[in-house]
Amino acid sequence: MPLIAVEEHWIMPDLTSALRAVPHRDESLVFNEMGDHLERLEDLGAGRIAAMDAQGIDMSILALTPPGAQPLPPENALALSRAANDLAAASVARHPDRFRSLSTLPMSSPTDVAGELERAAGMGHVGTMVYGRSGDLFLDDPVYDDFFAAAAELGQPVFIHPQLPSPAVRDASYRGFDPMTDLALATFGWGWHLDAATAALRLVLRGTFDRHPDLQVVLGHWGEMLLFWLDRADILSRIAGLQRSVSDYMRSNFFIATSGMLNPALLHHALAATSVDRLIFSTDYPFQQPTREEISSFLAQFSSDVERQKFSSANAASLYGLDI
């Protein structure tokens, strides 16, 4: 059966240069430069396809690596988002049987976001990837409601990817160790995931899915902790006056990606918290690079071929409108 990976990262040199030039630049950029990451991130051709073949992946959905264009000033964010979307679309056109792509949006320029989403969708991008905050603006800020309306109308799923917590949050919760431990704690060790979960939960509490019931959101890393805290999160629904429980929104408006975390225990909990129809495969390339054997072993955890097929390709194909 086909295997589709939905969160496979890339970068372009012009954006890297712009992000490095931003005052107080995002420290998580260092992860893009570790080992051979940068070489792999910039490769949208033979090397990436060879890595996919080695893992048994038939199609990768490309997504710009963190932090995207969100730390950039509005004018730069718009220009480089457009450039990134043009480049990704060209790469898909060269390898239409192996690649699809998620668009990059100029979130620091809210008035331009819906327009660029529409342009990117017209070019063939199958969804978009954003982050939970742009400067001081949370993703649930009313200035982004036109964006979510457009995403729902265009059938463009919104992948909320983790990002480095704000300086104030870092100072309050993620300091006091050596610099690299500080950074690891604030990113892949904990902070990234709590930040993304909070962004998703704020969207629910803001009533985003009541206004846009067709909107679909993707969370990586097994739901960024939310699937493991629904008993408590559901209490918020009553306080916020929502139409449904947080659990209901998670089961109807959220898809959950693995992000290379191929732990059977996480799968079994996810199947208890949501349904197999809401689970999709991703490796978080190149930061995670599970082997073909590791992937095959994980797929064997599903109880039937039908469940396995849904997880490995059918759910992603349905969500992103892929012809496989």
Buried (B, 14 or more C-beta within 10 A) or exposed (E): EBBBBBBBBBBBEEBBEBBEEBEEBBBBBBBBEEEEBBEBBBBBEEEBBEBBEEBBBBBBBBBBBBBBBBBBEBEBBBBBBBBBBBBBBEBBEEBEEBBBBBBBBBBBBBEBBBBBBBBBBEBBBBBBBBBBBBEEBBBBBEEBBBBBBBBBBBBBBBBBBBBBBBEEBBEEBBEEEEEEEBBBBBBBEBBBBBBBBBBBBBBBBBBBBEEBEEBBBBBBBBBBBBBBBBEEBBEBBEEEEBEBBBBBBBBEBBBBBBBBBBEEEBBEBBBEBBEBBBBBBBBBBBBBBBEEEBBEEBBEBBEEEEBBBBBBBBBBBEBBEBEE
